[in-house]
Amino acid sequence: MHYQRLGVADERLRTYVKPPTADEPLDPGRRPIDLSLDSFEDGTTPPVRLRTPAPP
């Protein structure tokens, strides 16, 4: 619930995010994750490789 309370997923990122304006629309489909409905971390997806391997 950090995002709902702070406006960011990680408090250290607050300095990089502007606060919402009063007339800024909300995404009507936005909702917190519900583990009884949402399945996205089942352990079958391989991790994302962020760096290319070093050359031999």
N, C-alpha and C positions, 0 to 999 in steps of 0.2 A: 504493500500500500504506500510505499515511498512516493510513487508517482502522483498519487492522488493528494497526498499531504504536502509534498515538496515541489511537485512539478517536474521532477527528474527521477530516474531510476536509481541513481547513486548521488548522494548528497555532495560529493566532491565535484560534480558537474554543474552545480548551481550557478557558478560564475560564468558559464558559457551559454546559459539559457535566459531568454528574456521572459519577464512575467507576462501572463496573458492580459489582453486589454478587455475592458468591459463588453465591447461589441464583438469580440472574437467568438465565432461559432464553435460549438462542441461537436465532435463526431458522434452522430446519433447511434452508431453501432458499437461505441466504446463501452466495454464492461470489464470488470476484473476477471482474471482467470478463474474458472470453476473446474476443479479437478474431476468433478463428476461428469462434466460435459467435454472438457478439452483434454486431448491427449497429444502431447508434442515432445515429451522426453521419455521415450520408451526404451532407450538404450540400444536401439537397432540402427540408428543413423551414425555413420562414422563421423569423428570430429572434423571440423573444418581445418584445412591446412592453411595457415595464415602466411607462412613463409615458404619460399621455394628451398629445396635442399641445397646445401653448399656443393659446388662442383668438386669432383674427385681430385 
